[in-house]
């Protein structure tokens, strides 16, 4: 699976629009073809500190022989995420002006 920078930007834009209310899976699911892709991107954003995310079953807490699939419940953008989003948007503007 590969990280898609455009999807990362779109998720952060949606998160920024939702502000403190946060966003849910239904707000961003249209950006992804599969649940695994959604969780992959959101886990990246969460691990980097760009969003505060709530996952079930307790993220990676329950490692069993057949672990339950991980699902995203809700999240919100952090100050670090807002800074990163601004950088993505600026680099996008530079690329389109070239």
N, CA and C of each residue as an Amber inpcrd file, in Angstrom:
protein
   294
   0.8500000  -1.1730000   0.0000000   0.0000000   0.0000000   0.0000000
   0.8940000   1.2330000   0.0000000   0.4850000   2.2430000  -0.7390000
   1.2940000   3.4430000  -0.8730000   0.5160000   4.6640000  -0.3970000
   1.2270000   5.5380000   0.3060000   0.6250000   6.7630000   0.8050000
   0.3850000   7.7250000  -0.3520000  -0.8150000   8.2820000  -0.4180000
  -1.1820000   9.2150000  -1.4770000  -1.2250000  10.6220000  -0.8800000
  -0.2940000  11.4540000  -1.3020000  -0.1680000  12.8040000  -0.7490000
  -1.4290000  13.6390000  -0.9660000  -2.0780000  13.4660000  -2.1170000
  -3.2980000  14.2160000  -2.4050000  -4.4230000  13.8180000  -1.4450000
  -4.5190000  12.5310000  -1.1520000  -5.5370000  12.0680000  -0.2000000
  -5.2250000  12.5890000   1.1960000  -3.9580000  12.5760000   1.5770000
  -3.5640000  13.1200000   2.8840000  -4.0070000  14.5730000   2.9880000
  -3.7530000  15.3480000   1.9310000  -4.1500000  16.7640000   1.9250000
  -5.6630000  16.9110000   2.0490000  -6.4100000  16.1010000   1.2900000
  -7.8730000  16.1880000   1.3310000  -8.4250000  15.8230000   2.7150000
  -7.8610000  14.8040000   3.3280000  -8.3060000  14.4170000   4.6750000
  -8.0380000  15.5510000   5.6560000  -6.8460000  16.1420000   5.5750000
  -6.5200000  17.2480000   6.4760000  -7.3920000  18.4730000   6.2150000
  -7.7570000  18.7250000   4.9610000  -8.6580000  19.8440000   4.6550000
 -10.0320000  19.6130000   5.2700000 -10.5340000  18.3990000   5.1590000
 -11.8400000  18.0760000   5.7590000 -11.7490000  18.2020000   7.2710000
 -10.6680000  17.7010000   7.8420000 -10.4810000  17.7870000   9.2960000
 -10.4090000  19.2440000   9.7460000  -9.7210000  20.0790000   8.9620000
  -9.6050000  21.4950000   9.3070000 -10.9650000  22.1890000   9.2450000
 -11.7950000  21.8130000   8.2710000 -13.1430000  22.3920000   8.1670000
 -14.0000000  22.0300000   9.3790000 -13.8310000  20.8120000   9.8760000
 -14.6430000  20.3290000  10.9980000 -14.1670000  20.8760000  12.3420000
 -12.9330000  21.3690000  12.3800000 -12.3330000  21.9780000  13.5770000
 -12.4760000  21.0910000  14.8070000 -12.8840000  21.6830000  15.9190000
 -12.9730000  20.9570000  17.1960000 -14.0570000  19.8850000  17.2100000
 -15.0540000  20.0260000  16.3620000 -16.1130000  19.0170000  16.2960000
 -15.5550000  17.6820000  15.8250000 -14.4760000  17.7390000  15.0590000
 -13.8510000  16.5260000  14.5650000 -14.5710000  15.9600000  13.3510000
 -13.9940000  14.9150000  12.7840000 -14.5620000  14.2670000  11.6060000
 -14.7090000  12.7800000  11.8720000 -15.5960000  12.1740000  11.1070000
 -15.8520000  10.7430000  11.2330000 -15.5590000  10.0640000   9.9080000
 -15.5800000   8.7410000   9.9230000 -15.2960000   7.9730000   8.7210000
 -16.2000000   8.3730000   7.5660000 -17.4690000   8.6200000   7.8490000
 -18.4190000   8.9660000   6.7760000 -18.0380000  10.2650000   6.0720000
 -17.2960000  11.1410000   6.7550000 -16.8840000  12.4100000   6.1610000
 -15.7770000  12.2490000   5.1250000 -15.0250000  11.1570000   5.2200000
 -13.8670000  10.9830000   4.3430000 -13.8840000   9.6820000   3.5410000
 -14.8490000   8.8250000   3.7770000 -14.8550000   7.5000000   3.1420000
 -14.8900000   7.5810000   1.6130000 -15.4560000   8.6520000   1.0650000
 -15.5220000   8.7940000  -0.3940000 -14.1340000   8.9400000  -1.0370000
 -13.1160000   9.2160000  -0.2440000 -11.7650000   9.3770000  -0.7640000
 -11.0420000   8.0470000  -0.9710000 -11.6050000   6.9680000  -0.4320000
 -10.9080000   5.6810000  -0.3970000 -11.7080000   4.5880000  -1.0880000
 -10.9720000   3.6520000  -1.7040000 -11.6020000   2.4950000  -2.3400000
 -11.8500000   1.3710000  -1.3470000 -10.9900000   1.2650000  -0.3430000
 -11.0710000   0.1710000   0.6210000 -10.8860000   0.6860000   2.0390000
 -11.4400000  -0.0310000   2.9890000 -11.2920000   0.2890000   4.4060000
  -9.8220000   0.2580000   4.8220000  -9.0690000  -0.6940000   4.2830000
  -7.6540000  -0.8070000   4.6400000  -6.8740000   0.4320000   4.2150000
  -7.2060000   0.9800000   3.0620000  -6.5510000   2.1830000   2.5790000
  -6.8660000   3.3660000   3.4930000  -8.1090000   3.4670000   3.9160000
  -8.5330000   4.5190000   4.8330000  -7.7480000   4.4250000   6.1330000
  -7.7150000   3.2410000   6.7270000  -7.0100000   3.0430000   8.0020000
  -5.5160000   3.2940000   7.8240000  -4.9480000   2.8750000   6.7050000
  -3.5270000   3.0870000   6.4290000  -3.1960000   4.5810000   6.4490000
  -3.9620000   5.3910000   5.7310000  -3.7080000   6.8280000   5.6710000
  -3.9580000   7.5120000   7.0190000  -5.0380000   7.1300000   7.6790000
  -5.3430000   7.7560000   8.9670000  -4.3480000   7.3510000  10.0440000
  -3.8730000   6.1270000   9.9890000  -2.8530000   5.6930000  10.9390000
  -1.5780000   6.5020000  10.7360000  -1.2070000   6.7400000   9.4860000
  -0.0400000   7.5750000   9.1830000  -0.2120000   8.9670000   9.7970000
  -1.3670000   9.5860000   9.5440000  -1.6250000  10.9300000  10.0740000
  -1.6060000  10.9480000  11.5960000  -2.1430000   9.8930000  12.1960000
  -2.1720000   9.7760000  13.6590000  -0.7580000   9.5890000  14.2210000
   0.0080000   8.6980000  13.6180000   1.3700000   8.4210000  14.0900000
   2.2790000   9.6430000  13.9640000   2.0730000  10.4540000  12.9340000
   2.8710000  11.6630000  12.7380000   2.4020000  12.8150000  13.6340000
   1.2560000  12.6420000  14.2880000   0.7430000  13.6940000  15.1650000
  -0.0630000  14.7520000  14.4450000  -0.4760000  14.4710000  13.1950000
  -1.2410000  15.4410000  12.4210000  -2.7290000  15.4090000  12.7680000
  -3.1990000  14.2780000  13.2730000  -4.5690000  14.1660000  13.7760000
  -4.5460000  13.4160000  15.0960000  -5.5550000  13.6560000  15.8960000
  -5.8370000  12.8050000  17.0450000  -6.9250000  11.8650000  16.5710000
  -6.6430000  10.5870000  16.5510000  -7.5930000   9.6300000  16.0050000
  -8.0270000   8.5960000  17.0180000  -9.2700000   8.1720000  16.8930000
  -9.8130000   7.1080000  17.7240000 -10.1240000   5.9230000  16.8200000
  -9.5100000   4.8070000  17.1480000  -9.6650000   3.5940000  16.3560000
 -10.2300000   2.4790000  17.2240000 -10.8360000   1.5140000  16.6000000
 -11.3020000   0.3370000  17.3050000 -10.7140000  -0.8820000  16.6100000
 -10.3530000  -1.9100000  17.2600000 -10.4150000  -2.1970000  18.7040000
  -9.1970000  -1.6760000  19.4350000  -9.2800000  -0.4940000  19.9520000
  -8.1920000   0.0940000  20.7310000  -6.8890000   0.1510000  19.9530000
  -6.9780000   0.5650000  18.7080000  -5.8440000   0.6060000  17.7820000
  -5.2330000  -0.7770000  17.6730000  -4.0370000  -0.9790000  18.1770000
  -3.3650000  -2.2610000  17.9820000  -3.2240000  -3.0190000  19.3030000
  -4.1150000  -2.7680000  20.2330000  -3.9920000  -3.3440000  21.5730000
  -4.2030000  -4.8470000  21.5970000  -5.1070000  -5.3460000  20.7910000
  -5.4850000  -6.7540000  20.9040000  -4.8820000  -7.5790000  19.7730000
  -3.6710000  -8.0570000  19.9820000  -3.0590000  -8.9560000  19.0060000
  -3.4150000 -10.3830000  19.3800000  -4.2580000 -10.9830000  18.5850000
  -4.6680000 -12.3690000  18.8140000  -4.2560000 -13.1790000  17.5860000
  -4.5990000 -14.4580000  17.5790000  -4.2830000 -15.2920000  16.4310000
  -4.9450000 -14.7140000  15.1800000  -6.2050000 -14.3380000  15.2910000
  -6.9250000 -13.6730000  14.2100000  -7.4310000 -12.3300000  14.7350000
  -6.5780000 -11.2860000  14.6890000  -6.9990000  -9.9960000  15.2430000
  -8.1920000  -9.4140000  14.4980000  -8.9800000  -8.6680000  15.2250000
 -10.1280000  -8.0030000  14.6130000  -9.6300000  -6.8870000  13.7040000
 -10.3710000  -6.6110000  12.6470000  -9.9750000  -5.4930000  11.7800000
 -10.0320000  -4.1780000  12.5520000  -9.1610000  -3.2750000  12.1740000
  -9.1170000  -1.9620000  12.8100000 -10.0170000  -1.0270000  12.0190000
 -10.8210000  -0.2560000  12.7270000 -11.7220000   0.7090000  12.0950000
 -11.4920000   2.0780000  12.7000000 -11.6560000   3.0900000  11.8960000
 -11.5560000   4.4680000  12.3460000 -12.9130000   4.9090000  12.8720000
 -12.9230000   5.5620000  14.0170000 -14.1730000   6.0570000  14.5900000
 -14.2990000   7.5630000  14.3550000 -13.3500000   8.3170000  14.8670000
 -13.3860000   9.7740000  14.6900000 -12.0030000  10.3470000  14.9630000
 -11.8310000  11.5780000  14.5310000 -10.5640000  12.2500000  14.7640000
 -10.7070000  13.7460000  14.5920000  -9.6480000  14.4480000  14.9530000
  -9.6230000  15.8920000  14.7270000  -8.1920000  16.3040000  14.4410000
  -8.0560000  17.3910000  13.7190000  -6.7470000  17.8730000  13.3110000
  -6.0370000  18.5200000  14.4940000  -4.7270000  18.3960000  14.5140000
  -3.9130000  19.0120000  15.5600000  -3.2590000  20.2800000  14.9930000
  -2.6190000  21.0560000  15.8620000  -1.8880000  22.2450000  15.4030000
  -0.7810000  21.8290000  14.4310000  -0.1140000  20.7280000  14.7210000
   0.9210000  20.2020000  13.8340000   0.3240000  19.8200000  12.4730000
  -0.8920000  19.2740000  12.4970000  -1.5890000  18.9170000  11.2700000
  -1.9540000  20.1350000  10.4430000  -2.3720000  21.2080000  11.1220000
  -2.6960000  22.4540000  10.4130000  -1.4550000  23.0230000   9.7310000
  -0.3150000  22.9780000  10.4330000   0.9410000  23.4480000   9.8410000
   1.3210000  22.6100000   8.6240000   1.1890000  21.2950000   8.7560000
   1.5160000  20.3900000   7.6530000   0.5970000  20.6390000   6.4600000
  -0.6920000  20.8440000   6.7360000  -1.6550000  21.1290000   5.6700000
  -1.2750000  22.4030000   4.9310000  -0.8900000  23.4380000   5.6550000
  -0.4810000  24.6850000   5.0000000   0.7080000  24.4480000   4.0700000
   1.6460000  23.6210000   4.5180000   2.7970000  23.2930000   3.6720000
   2.3790000  22.5380000   2.4220000   1.4530000  21.5830000   2.5680000
   0.9540000  20.8310000   1.4100000   0.2480000  21.7550000   0.4250000
  -0.5570000  22.6660000   0.9610000  -1.2890000  23.5870000   0.0980000
  -0.3390000  24.5450000  -0.6200000   0.6840000  25.0210000   0.0800000
   1.6650000  25.9180000  -0.5460000   2.4480000  25.2010000  -1.6360000
   2.8710000  23.9690000  -1.3790000   3.6330000  23.2370000  -2.3880000
   2.7450000  22.9030000  -3.5840000   1.4480000  22.7180000  -3.3570000
   0.5080000  22.4820000  -4.4530000   0.3470000  23.7170000  -5.3240000
   0.3160000  24.8810000  -4.7020000   0.1950000  26.1340000  -5.4570000
   1.4350000  26.3760000  -6.3030000   2.6050000  26.0940000  -5.7370000
   3.8510000  26.2710000  -6.4670000   3.8800000  25.3370000  -7.6710000
   3.4340000  24.0910000  -7.4780000   3.4500000  23.0990000  -8.5680000
   2.4980000  23.5060000  -9.6920000   1.3350000  24.0750000  -9.3590000
   0.3780000  24.4470000 -10.4020000   0.8140000  25.7200000 -11.1320000
   1.6350000  26.5540000 -10.5010000   2.1050000  27.7840000 -11.1330000
   3.2900000  27.5220000 -12.0640000   3.9540000  26.3910000 -11.9150000
   5.1340000  26.0810000 -12.7440000   4.7620000  25.7700000 -14.1620000
